[in-house]
Amino acid sequence: MQKPAAAELAPKSRTIPDLVSEMARRYPDREAIVGSGERLTYRDLDKAVTQVASFLLEQGVRKGDKIGVLMGNLPQWIVADFAITSIGAVMVGVNTWVTARELGYVLEHSDTRLLITTGRFLRNDYRAMISELRSEGRLPLLENVLAVGADPQPGEWRWSDAQRDPDPAALARLNVARSAVMPDDPAYILYTSGSTALPKGVVVQHRGLIENMWEIGQRQHVTHNDRLWLAVSLFWGLGCENALFNLFTHGGCIVLQESFDPEVALELIEREQCTMFYGTPNMAEALLSTPGYRRERFKSMRGGATIGTPDQIRRLVDEGLTEICNIYGLTETYGNCSVTDASDDLELRLGSIGKPLDGFDIRVVDCATEQECAQGDIGEIRVKGHVLKEYYKDPERTREVFDSRGYFRTGDLGLFGPTGHLFFRGRIKEMIKTGGMNVSPVEVEQVLTSHPGVMAAYCVPLPDPELEEVFGAVLVPKPGAVIELEAVQATCAKALARYKRPRHLMLVEERDLPLTITGKVKKDDLIRRFNESGML
């Protein structure tokens, strides 16, 4: 498949309000959003965004104000997002899995004035959390709630009130507000997971959300005919940065699933003839192993984006997603800064994380010398280009994350191969020190997954009185495979120096891995399993 021509198709807009209008002119009758029984064309979306943006403006929301969005993957999430940013306010994406403590931190730290929410989602009652926080004297800046759904509480604004066409005077005020939005104005504050510290508020700008996501779509060969199934949460950067603007800048359609359920996902994919997959390895495993799965239900799917081991990615290729792309990036790099091309050789798409996207300069640096590494040498991946504006209200951390040459320190290890493709080699903070030597877990994991029965492997440090730390390895078997641990140890003995060889091995089914909400393996939980197993 040939990559689509770029120059004449790329959006001219560099702000979200301009982009909404431009896409409505280009593709007025094409579907933009499908979800929860609603279908919005690009013309419909433009109208809905105009209505809600005008309402917010009339209620006193102004440029720079922080407005939170807290709900599952609903069309209203996207309408709210675009309405907020269309008047120069800043959208604060709130994790739907928050506890009351976490919600209080995000709303207070971000200076959120208004929260747009369904009030409840799955087992979470956000109104009860807000009531609890206010009873403690918290949330002094939160002025009101805009309620999406049928049960607004007394005093809350109702979403239905925001779905009215503005009168000419209100529309004129809205147009003034839209025209005042600049490409480098902040658009979002997105909070990182905060696994080792309080979550960081990543500030990203209008320009990068448009320019970088267009480039991501170009790597994936996205066109206006594509329909992307999205169950990845919109509050996550992969959702509201990467997937949303990838499809939106290309005139494609986002098919929303409010919360992930594999059988419902298959029904959506089949009924809506989705062509693009965005998901994590555990989501792929759940889809392909659900009792209702049959390959013909996936027949419309051609590609998209995922992460994982080569075998985890290959199983999607084997099910017909022959153009699936491996991706790399952080919330701070507008979702992705390096992506494989859909036309790359399959082995490169399985093993590498692609070449830097246009708009990025990526270096691999020796942290000890601060010198750029030679091709094939492992160092820290550092990025310049479409990177965060700042960590909100944290100038010290913002300064620390940039090196003396202005490159963002990702904290990730990697190397460049002979073709210019980048290869991921783990997190610096996950390096395991054994026998006085620092070893990347990825090096050992690659050897472990070379065993024919191993789908994925995850290495963690375990205490040792002599070597300080030794490797513990959790092995995920391929479906139907029987793994003999002695054979795995023999594989390691041939390929790894003695101090790198795992001392302890544990088999865990993929569905039983402890995962974060973003699909990452909780390695602290794996260490706990080794401690509880009696192996140590």
MARMIPA-55426 format. One line per 2 residues: number of its first residue (from 1); for each residue x, y, z of C-alpha. Coordinates in nm, 3 decimals. Each point is the difference from the previous one (the first is absolute). Layout:
# residues N
NUM> X/Y/Z ~ ...
***
This chain:
# residues 536
1> 0.000/0.000/0.000 ~ 0.138/0.339/-0.097
3> 0.031/0.271/0.260 ~ -0.255/0.277/-0.071
5> 0.123/0.331/-0.138 ~ 0.058/0.241/0.285
7> 0.042/0.364/-0.101 ~ -0.343/0.057/-0.154
9> -0.181/-0.203/0.269 ~ 0.163/0.131/0.318
11> -0.224/0.236/0.197 ~ 0.091/0.367/-0.025
13> -0.128/0.076/0.350 ~ 0.231/0.030/0.301
15> -0.263/0.050/0.271 ~ -0.282/-0.231/0.103
17> -0.285/0.246/-0.076 ~ 0.139/0.056/-0.350
19> 0.042/-0.375/-0.048 ~ -0.362/-0.075/0.100
21> -0.121/0.254/-0.257 ~ 0.241/-0.116/-0.271
23> -0.098/-0.366/0.031 ~ -0.370/0.089/-0.004
25> 0.056/0.183/-0.330 ~ 0.205/-0.285/-0.147
27> -0.208/-0.297/0.114 ~ -0.343/0.138/0.104
29> -0.194/-0.322/-0.051 ~ 0.261/-0.255/0.105
31> -0.041/-0.159/0.341 ~ 0.241/0.140/0.258
33> -0.118/-0.173/0.319 ~ -0.209/-0.310/0.069
35> -0.077/-0.103/0.354 ~ -0.270/-0.074/0.259
37> -0.276/0.007/-0.260 ~ 0.110/0.331/-0.154
39> 0.141/0.076/-0.343 ~ 0.157/0.337/-0.068
41> 0.118/0.112/-0.341 ~ 0.271/0.264/-0.018
43> -0.276/0.258/-0.058 ~ -0.188/-0.130/0.307
45> 0.316/0.010/0.207 ~ 0.074/0.359/-0.101
47> -0.354/0.101/0.099 ~ 0.018/-0.182/0.337
49> 0.339/0.154/0.081 ~ -0.132/0.347/-0.089
51> -0.299/-0.046/0.229 ~ 0.198/-0.119/0.303
53> 0.283/0.250/-0.053 ~ -0.250/0.286/-0.015
55> -0.170/-0.128/0.316 ~ 0.331/-0.014/0.186
57> 0.086/0.350/-0.113 ~ -0.338/0.132/0.112
59> 0.054/-0.163/0.342 ~ 0.321/0.193/0.049
61> 0.264/-0.248/-0.114 ~ 0.294/0.191/-0.146
63> 0.329/-0.063/-0.174 ~ 0.243/-0.178/0.230
65> -0.267/-0.138/0.235 ~ 0.042/-0.367/0.091
67> -0.300/-0.224/-0.071 ~ -0.001/-0.367/0.102
69> -0.159/-0.283/-0.199 ~ -0.090/-0.317/0.190
71> -0.202/-0.273/-0.172 ~ 0.040/-0.316/-0.204
73> 0.055/-0.004/-0.377 ~ -0.311/0.192/-0.107
75> -0.052/0.239/-0.293 ~ -0.057/0.272/0.262
77> 0.361/-0.046/0.116 ~ 0.129/0.108/-0.341
79> -0.257/0.277/-0.042 ~ 0.094/0.137/0.343
81> 0.371/-0.024/-0.081 ~ -0.036/0.193/-0.326
83> -0.238/0.254/0.154 ~ 0.234/0.075/0.289
85> 0.303/0.044/-0.222 ~ -0.200/0.198/-0.260
87> -0.028/0.294/0.237 ~ 0.360/-0.021/0.119
89> -0.079/-0.174/0.328 ~ 0.210/-0.302/0.100
91> -0.144/-0.352/0.010 ~ 0.104/-0.204/0.305
93> -0.037/-0.371/-0.071 ~ -0.100/-0.182/0.319
95> 0.063/-0.371/0.054 ~ -0.333/-0.183/0.026
97> 0.151/-0.240/0.256 ~ 0.084/0.273/0.254
99> -0.052/-0.034/0.371 ~ -0.129/0.300/0.196
101> 0.356/0.083/0.107 ~ 0.126/-0.011/-0.358
103> -0.293/0.203/-0.132 ~ 0.062/0.265/0.263
105> 0.366/0.023/-0.094 ~ -0.063/0.033/-0.375
107> -0.280/0.257/0.032 ~ 0.190/0.210/0.252
109> 0.339/-0.021/-0.167 ~ -0.143/0.088/-0.341
111> -0.209/0.292/0.136 ~ -0.309/-0.152/-0.163
113> -0.299/0.241/0.005 ~ -0.260/-0.222/-0.163
115> -0.037/-0.377/-0.024 ~ -0.190/-0.157/-0.291
117> -0.103/-0.348/0.110 ~ -0.259/-0.275/-0.012
119> 0.019/-0.012/0.380 ~ 0.048/-0.375/0.003
121> 0.195/-0.250/-0.208 ~ 0.009/-0.374/0.063
123> 0.042/-0.029/0.379 ~ 0.120/0.355/0.056
125> -0.228/0.269/0.145 ~ 0.172/0.329/-0.077
127> -0.268/0.217/0.162 ~ 0.047/-0.187/0.329
129> 0.375/0.060/-0.029 ~ -0.052/0.373/-0.062
131> -0.241/0.022/0.294 ~ 0.252/-0.175/0.223
133> 0.279/0.234/-0.110 ~ -0.211/0.311/0.050
135> -0.096/-0.116/0.349 ~ 0.372/0.003/0.074
137> 0.031/0.359/-0.122 ~ 0.160/-0.105/-0.331
139> -0.059/0.114/-0.360 ~ -0.031/0.375/0.068
141> 0.043/0.086/-0.371 ~ -0.256/-0.250/-0.135
143> -0.302/0.219/-0.073 ~ -0.244/-0.237/-0.166
145> -0.070/-0.328/-0.177 ~ -0.136/-0.037/-0.353
147> -0.197/-0.324/0.020 ~ -0.010/-0.236/-0.298
149> -0.294/-0.237/0.027 ~ -0.351/-0.011/0.139
151> 0.059/0.064/0.371 ~ 0.148/0.345/0.066
153> 0.006/0.102/0.364 ~ -0.149/0.330/0.125
155> 0.220/0.293/-0.101 ~ 0.192/-0.192/-0.268
157> -0.003/0.115/-0.360 ~ -0.158/-0.249/-0.238
159> 0.153/-0.121/-0.325 ~ -0.337/0.048/-0.170
161> 0.019/0.372/0.086 ~ 0.328/0.013/-0.189
163> -0.154/-0.150/-0.314 ~ -0.166/0.314/-0.128
165> 0.097/0.211/-0.298 ~ 0.155/0.330/0.107
167> -0.175/0.321/-0.101 ~ 0.189/0.233/-0.238
169> 0.154/0.205/0.281 ~ 0.121/-0.312/0.184
171> 0.136/-0.144/-0.324 ~ 0.191/0.322/-0.064
173> 0.157/-0.021/0.347 ~ 0.091/-0.361/-0.064
175> 0.168/0.087/-0.330 ~ 0.209/0.264/0.178
177> 0.106/-0.259/0.259 ~ 0.085/-0.255/-0.269
179> 0.212/0.247/-0.192 ~ 0.198/0.080/0.316
181> 0.121/-0.362/0.033 ~ 0.362/-0.029/-0.115
183> 0.190/-0.313/-0.120 ~ 0.237/0.004/0.298
185> -0.270/0.054/0.262 ~ -0.046/-0.285/0.250
187> -0.279/-0.238/-0.099 ~ 0.016/-0.282/0.255
189> 0.131/-0.089/0.343 ~ 0.037/-0.378/0.013
191> 0.107/-0.175/0.319 ~ 0.255/-0.279/-0.005
193> -0.057/-0.315/0.200 ~ 0.212/0.111/0.295
195> 0.132/-0.348/0.084 ~ 0.304/0.133/0.186
197> -0.116/0.350/0.098 ~ -0.299/0.229/-0.019
199> -0.140/0.017/-0.354 ~ 0.153/0.264/-0.226
201> -0.222/0.234/-0.200 ~ 0.132/-0.008/-0.357
203> -0.087/0.316/-0.195 ~ -0.035/-0.051/-0.377
205> -0.081/0.257/-0.268 ~ -0.239/0.029/-0.294
207> 0.266/-0.011/-0.271 ~ 0.156/-0.329/0.109
209> -0.335/-0.177/0.031 ~ -0.064/0.074/-0.366
211> 0.344/-0.022/-0.159 ~ 0.126/-0.309/0.181
213> -0.319/-0.200/-0.023 ~ -0.015/0.061/-0.374
215> 0.349/-0.150/-0.025 ~ -0.101/-0.301/0.211
217> -0.289/-0.063/-0.236 ~ 0.230/0.028/-0.299
219> 0.217/-0.280/0.140 ~ -0.312/-0.212/0.044
221> -0.129/0.094/-0.350 ~ -0.322/0.142/0.143
223> -0.255/0.152/-0.242 ~ -0.348/0.149/0.032
225> -0.137/-0.349/-0.068 ~ 0.141/-0.145/0.322
227> -0.210/-0.078/0.307 ~ 0.190/-0.045/0.325
229> -0.138/-0.214/0.282 ~ 0.087/0.176/0.327
231> -0.047/-0.158/0.340 ~ 0.327/0.146/0.130
233> -0.110/0.266/0.250 ~ -0.021/0.349/-0.145
235> 0.156/0.154/0.311 ~ 0.320/-0.189/-0.081
237> 0.243/0.164/-0.244 ~ -0.031/-0.297/-0.238
239> -0.369/0.086/-0.027 ~ -0.042/0.379/0.001
241> 0.339/0.089/-0.148 ~ 0.091/-0.284/-0.233
243> -0.313/-0.180/-0.120 ~ -0.242/0.293/0.001
245> 0.210/0.246/-0.196 ~ 0.152/-0.268/-0.221
247> -0.343/-0.083/-0.144 ~ -0.139/0.350/0.027
249> 0.281/0.163/-0.201 ~ -0.059/-0.259/-0.274
251> -0.379/0.026/-0.010 ~ -0.051/-0.351/0.135
253> -0.253/-0.129/0.252 ~ 0.046/-0.085/0.369
255> -0.220/-0.291/0.113 ~ -0.020/0.032/0.378
257> -0.049/-0.277/0.253 ~ -0.095/0.152/0.335
259> 0.197/-0.261/0.194 ~ 0.188/-0.302/-0.123
261> -0.185/-0.328/-0.025 ~ 0.138/-0.249/-0.255
263> -0.333/-0.136/-0.127 ~ -0.149/0.348/-0.033
265> 0.320/0.105/-0.177 ~ -0.037/-0.279/-0.256
267> -0.360/0.102/-0.063 ~ 0.106/0.363/-0.054
269> 0.292/-0.088/-0.226 ~ -0.215/-0.230/-0.212
271> -0.307/0.222/-0.021 ~ 0.188/0.325/-0.063
273> 0.255/-0.160/-0.234 ~ 0.291/0.146/0.194
275> 0.332/-0.002/-0.181 ~ 0.236/0.117/0.273
277> 0.097/-0.155/0.334 ~ 0.135/0.204/0.291
279> 0.069/-0.214/0.302 ~ 0.239/-0.158/0.248
281> 0.116/-0.364/0.004 ~ -0.248/-0.095/0.272
283> -0.286/0.143/-0.206 ~ 0.112/-0.200/-0.303
285> 0.023/-0.316/0.210 ~ -0.350/0.056/0.139
287> -0.147/0.056/-0.348 ~ 0.165/-0.301/-0.160
289> -0.079/-0.238/0.287 ~ -0.361/0.100/0.065
291> -0.241/-0.285/-0.085 ~ -0.176/0.206/-0.268
293> 0.316/0.073/-0.198 ~ 0.021/-0.120/-0.360
295> 0.248/0.132/-0.249 ~ -0.273/0.114/-0.241
297> -0.117/0.245/0.267 ~ 0.337/0.173/-0.042
299> -0.002/-0.004/-0.380 ~ -0.044/0.378/-0.038
301> 0.308/0.073/0.215 ~ 0.324/0.080/-0.181
303> 0.232/0.175/0.247 ~ 0.035/0.256/0.274
305> 0.231/0.028/0.298 ~ 0.110/-0.220/0.286
307> 0.297/-0.082/0.223 ~ 0.142/-0.321/0.139
309> 0.242/-0.278/-0.076 ~ 0.045/-0.118/-0.359
311> -0.221/-0.303/0.067 ~ -0.273/0.216/0.153
313> -0.001/0.225/-0.307 ~ 0.030/-0.293/-0.243
315> -0.323/-0.159/0.123 ~ -0.188/0.308/-0.127
317> 0.176/-0.031/-0.335 ~ -0.101/-0.367/-0.012
319> -0.364/0.106/0.049 ~ 0.009/0.230/-0.302
321> 0.136/0.330/0.137 ~ 0.291/-0.016/-0.242
323> 0.073/0.374/0.022 ~ 0.013/0.025/0.380
325> 0.266/0.247/0.121 ~ 0.220/-0.003/0.310
327> 0.007/0.335/0.177 ~ 0.214/0.181/0.256
329> -0.049/0.313/0.201 ~ -0.126/0.161/0.317
331> -0.276/0.242/0.089 ~ 0.279/0.260/0.004
333> 0.080/-0.071/-0.368 ~ -0.357/0.041/-0.124
335> -0.066/-0.370/0.014 ~ 0.263/-0.126/-0.242
337> 0.333/0.129/-0.121 ~ 0.103/-0.313/-0.192
339> -0.227/-0.234/-0.197 ~ 0.062/-0.281/-0.246
341> -0.141/0.047/-0.349 ~ -0.282/-0.230/-0.111
343> 0.213/-0.091/-0.304 ~ 0.311/-0.084/0.204
345> 0.124/-0.357/-0.012 ~ -0.196/-0.204/0.256
347> 0.306/-0.087/0.204 ~ 0.078/0.370/0.044
349> -0.358/0.067/0.108 ~ 0.020/-0.286/0.250
351> 0.337/0.086/0.150 ~ 0.062/0.372/-0.043
353> -0.198/0.305/0.105 ~ 0.048/0.165/-0.337
355> 0.173/0.314/-0.118 ~ -0.047/0.342/0.160
357> -0.309/0.178/-0.125 ~ 0.036/0.321/-0.198
359> 0.023/0.283/0.251 ~ 0.224/-0.196/0.237
361> 0.374/-0.015/0.054 ~ 0.089/-0.310/0.203
363> 0.344/-0.071/0.147 ~ 0.127/-0.302/0.191
365> 0.234/0.129/0.269 ~ 0.254/-0.157/0.236
367> -0.125/0.130/0.335 ~ 0.348/-0.011/0.155
369> 0.174/0.209/-0.267 ~ -0.299/0.183/-0.153
371> 0.144/-0.094/-0.339 ~ -0.211/-0.138/-0.282
373> 0.028/-0.378/-0.029 ~ 0.133/-0.170/-0.308
375> -0.243/-0.204/-0.209 ~ -0.083/-0.322/0.183
377> 0.102/0.129/0.344 ~ -0.262/0.027/0.273
379> -0.068/0.333/0.167 ~ -0.282/0.222/0.118
381> -0.254/0.107/-0.261 ~ -0.023/0.381/-0.004
383> -0.247/0.197/-0.206 ~ -0.034/0.350/-0.139
385> -0.297/0.131/-0.200 ~ -0.361/-0.064/0.094
387> 0.051/-0.033/0.374 ~ -0.189/0.132/0.300
389> -0.015/0.373/0.064 ~ 0.051/-0.057/0.372
391> -0.107/-0.200/0.302 ~ -0.280/0.211/0.141
393> 0.106/0.204/0.304 ~ 0.329/-0.190/0.024
395> 0.282/0.209/-0.149 ~ 0.269/-0.198/0.182
397> -0.109/-0.333/-0.146 ~ -0.041/0.165/-0.339
399> 0.361/0.122/0.012 ~ 0.128/-0.339/0.113
401> -0.162/-0.191/-0.285 ~ 0.187/0.196/-0.271
403> 0.373/-0.041/-0.055 ~ 0.245/0.282/-0.072
405> -0.077/-0.019/-0.374 ~ -0.376/0.020/0.050
407> -0.076/-0.369/-0.055 ~ -0.272/-0.166/0.208
409> 0.137/-0.283/0.216 ~ -0.238/-0.291/-0.054
411> 0.156/-0.230/0.260 ~ -0.012/-0.277/-0.262
413> 0.287/-0.196/-0.147 ~ 0.039/-0.070/-0.368
415> 0.229/-0.025/-0.298 ~ -0.005/0.086/-0.368
417> 0.040/-0.282/-0.251 ~ 0.169/0.020/-0.342
419> -0.324/0.095/-0.178 ~ -0.067/0.295/0.232
421> -0.267/-0.187/0.193 ~ -0.010/0.044/0.375
423> -0.004/-0.300/0.235 ~ -0.134/0.019/0.356
425> 0.213/-0.152/0.273 ~ -0.190/0.074/0.321
427> -0.024/0.263/0.272 ~ 0.309/0.139/0.171
429> -0.167/-0.031/0.340 ~ -0.067/-0.370/-0.069
431> 0.368/-0.086/-0.050 ~ 0.097/-0.293/0.221
433> 0.333/0.016/0.183 ~ 0.144/-0.347/0.037
435> 0.358/-0.086/0.088 ~ 0.089/0.370/-0.022
437> -0.125/0.023/-0.362 ~ -0.304/0.188/-0.128
439> -0.205/-0.217/-0.235 ~ -0.308/0.099/-0.201
441> -0.291/-0.239/0.062 ~ -0.088/0.026/-0.370
443> 0.325/-0.175/-0.097 ~ -0.094/-0.300/0.213
445> -0.366/0.012/-0.102 ~ 0.100/-0.023/-0.366
447> 0.195/-0.317/0.066 ~ -0.289/-0.148/0.196
449> -0.250/0.073/-0.279 ~ 0.229/-0.172/-0.250
451> -0.117/-0.327/0.157 ~ -0.273/-0.131/-0.234
453> -0.264/-0.036/0.271 ~ 0.038/0.346/0.160
455> -0.239/0.276/-0.110 ~ 0.141/0.268/0.235
457> 0.241/0.029/0.290 ~ 0.031/0.255/0.280
459> 0.315/0.025/0.212 ~ 0.011/0.149/0.348
461> 0.278/0.045/0.260 ~ 0.001/-0.238/0.294
463> 0.224/0.045/0.306 ~ 0.315/-0.208/0.029
465> 0.253/0.008/0.289 ~ 0.301/-0.041/-0.229
467> -0.089/0.170/-0.329 ~ -0.229/0.272/0.146
469> -0.267/-0.083/-0.257 ~ -0.074/-0.293/-0.229
471> -0.251/-0.043/-0.280 ~ -0.343/-0.144/0.056
473> -0.191/-0.067/-0.322 ~ -0.372/-0.041/-0.055
475> -0.073/-0.195/-0.319 ~ -0.326/0.023/-0.192
477> -0.059/-0.316/-0.208 ~ -0.133/0.010/-0.353
479> -0.351/-0.148/-0.029 ~ 0.023/-0.378/0.036
481> 0.375/0.002/0.065 ~ 0.160/-0.211/0.272
483> 0.316/0.164/0.133 ~ 0.269/-0.207/0.168
485> 0.190/0.236/0.227 ~ 0.319/-0.206/-0.033
487> -0.003/0.064/-0.376 ~ -0.044/0.374/0.060
489> 0.296/-0.002/0.238 ~ 0.205/-0.181/-0.266
491> -0.091/0.271/-0.253 ~ 0.119/0.267/0.245
493> 0.324/-0.189/0.072 ~ 0.089/0.009/-0.371
495> -0.084/0.367/-0.057 ~ 0.069/0.185/0.326
497> 0.293/0.054/0.232 ~ -0.047/-0.177/0.332
499> -0.090/0.314/0.197 ~ -0.280/0.083/-0.247
501> -0.174/-0.336/0.015 ~ -0.330/-0.007/0.191
503> 0.027/-0.182/0.331 ~ -0.373/-0.042/0.042
505> -0.266/-0.071/-0.265 ~ -0.376/0.016/0.034
507> -0.274/-0.084/-0.253 ~ -0.300/0.236/-0.017
509> -0.285/-0.005/-0.250 ~ -0.035/0.326/-0.191
511> -0.348/0.065/0.137 ~ 0.139/-0.024/0.356
513> 0.269/0.266/-0.036 ~ -0.044/0.296/0.238
515> -0.052/0.305/-0.220 ~ -0.043/0.373/0.037
517> -0.300/0.167/-0.164 ~ 0.226/0.078/-0.298
519> 0.091/-0.365/-0.048 ~ 0.349/0.011/0.148
521> 0.117/-0.288/0.217 ~ 0.029/0.087/0.368
523> 0.349/-0.126/0.071 ~ -0.028/0.071/0.373
525> -0.287/-0.249/0.008 ~ 0.215/-0.257/-0.178
527> 0.272/0.043/0.265 ~ -0.267/-0.053/0.265
529> -0.105/-0.324/-0.169 ~ 0.355/-0.131/0.014
531> 0.018/0.091/0.370 ~ -0.328/-0.178/0.068
533> 0.088/-0.306/-0.207 ~ 0.258/-0.134/0.242
535> 0.270/-0.002/-0.270 ~ 0.219/0.254/0.181
***
